[in-house]
């Protein structure tokens, strides 16, 4: 999986066009990002990459970089 693919899944969860998230934003600044989007993001990651994220870590993340950090060592490129 790539960083871009993960960002696109975040866009999908927040109902944003692909490429709308640069990767540096605060989650509360993203239109459409809320607790439901976080849960949907988890489910998308599970279905696309067979990776089960820790719900508490997703819920506690405040920024996109914090969410990306959950993929440490797993991202290509």
HUMOGI-V138069 format. One record per residue. RES is the residue in one letter. OMEGA is omega in whole degrees, 0 to 359 (* if undefined). BURIAL is I if it has 16 or more other C-alpha atoms within 10 Angstrom, else O. Layout:
res,omega,burial
RES,OMEGA,BURIAL
RES,OMEGA,BURIAL
//
This chain:
res,omega,burial
X,180,O
X,176,O
X,180,O
X,178,I
X,179,I
X,178,I
X,178,I
X,176,I
X,175,I
X,177,I
X,180,I
X,180,I
X,181,I
X,181,I
X,178,O
X,176,I
X,177,O
X,180,O
X,182,O
X,182,O
X,183,I
X,179,O
X,182,I
X,189,O
X,166,O
X,183,O
X,181,I
X,178,O
X,181,O
X,176,I
X,177,O
X,180,I
X,176,I
X,183,O
X,178,O
X,177,O
X,178,I
X,178,I
X,179,I
X,177,I
X,178,I
X,182,I
X,178,I
X,179,I
X,179,I
X,183,O
X,182,O
X,188,O
X,182,O
X,180,O
X,182,O
X,180,O
X,176,I
X,184,O
X,181,O
X,179,O
X,178,O
X,182,I
X,183,O
X,180,O
X,179,I
X,183,O
X,175,I
X,178,I
X,177,O
X,176,I
X,179,I
X,179,I
X,178,O
X,180,O
X,182,O
X,180,O
X,182,O
X,185,O
X,173,O
X,175,O
X,*,O
//
